[in-house]
């Protein structure tokens, strides 16, 4: 029986959705369905999942197999980690789910530095918002996460390292009418223009709502799920937005946007950026080493 199929069956049981599980595994639903059918066939044509109902349901036999499959994978992973001690190559994959700023602007330099010293370590980075990154960590779909906010999650269930800090900035097009005014500009002038921000689950949006008490006075018209789309929209319209200081600075140098200072609010919002792991997650020696490396680099 294919060990990868067993691992995917366990993941499918957690998702309770072929489409969501297949999307996370980056395979088609038909491929995932075929893998489950192969397991069922290998077990003697025993049905693990009831496909006759609209609702996802694991059969009684499916639940029994799930319990054994979980034990099998735990033993397999334990065996794999033990045998790595005897491997000359000692390859291992570290999966990180991270929001845009930690994942695209901070962690890559740490990873590049680590790779020069540990070339056999393979990194897989998934760029999501903070909410999805935390969920991936909780579902064991990632070893670590890079986030801009804990949102509604309990901080105490995570170990965390502060890997950066920054302010949020208001931005507009270089050709915007606001740029003809002397800065700092009045907040009353700012709210006359349409506002675009990130989707729910974004760490940046969460911090902005918590720290900027007058956010609800803005003329909110759009939300988008990535910073590049927001910058593109702002640069070619009369929309205004908020942006990470790191990304705003780079985009301003490229003449795509301009940052704005507000008379009534010299500081809009500040936040820390975190690298986190689950406290209850048992890490391999290589993953422990990488965690320690990040910790030492950010002291």
Number of C-alpha atoms within 10 A of each C-alpha: 10 10 12 10 17 20 14 17 24 17 20 19 18 11 16 15 16 17 16 13 21 20 13 12 15 9 12 14 17 12 11 21 13 13 18 20 18 16 19 16 13 12 13 9 11 14 18 22 19 14 12 8 8 7 10 15 17 17 15 13 12 19 15 12 17 18 11 11 18 15 12 15 16 12 12 13 13 12 11 11 16 12 11 13 11 9 9 7 11 15 13 15 13 15 19 25 29 30 28 25 22 22 21 15 12 16 19 14 11 14 17 13 12 16 14 10 9 15 12 13 19 13 15 11 18 20 20 22 27 27 21 19 25 29 15 21 21 18 13 14 17 21 21 26 30 33 32 28 24 19 18 9 12 8 13 9 13 19 14 21 19 17 20 15 13 14 16 22 24 18 26 28 25 20 15 19 11 20 15 9 11 9 12 13 17 16 16 13 11 18 16 12 19 17 20 21 22 22 16 15 19 24 23 29 19 19 19 22 14 10 14 14 10 10 14 10 12 18 16 17 11 14 15 14 15 17 18 13 13 21 24 14 18 24 22 15 14 17 22 32 25 25 23 20 19 16 17 22 16 12 19 16 10 10 12 19 24 24 22 20 18 19 13 12 13 11 14 18 19 17 18 15 22 21 25 27 23 20 12 9 12 10 14 14 11 17 18 11 13 18 18 11 15 18 15 10 9 11 8
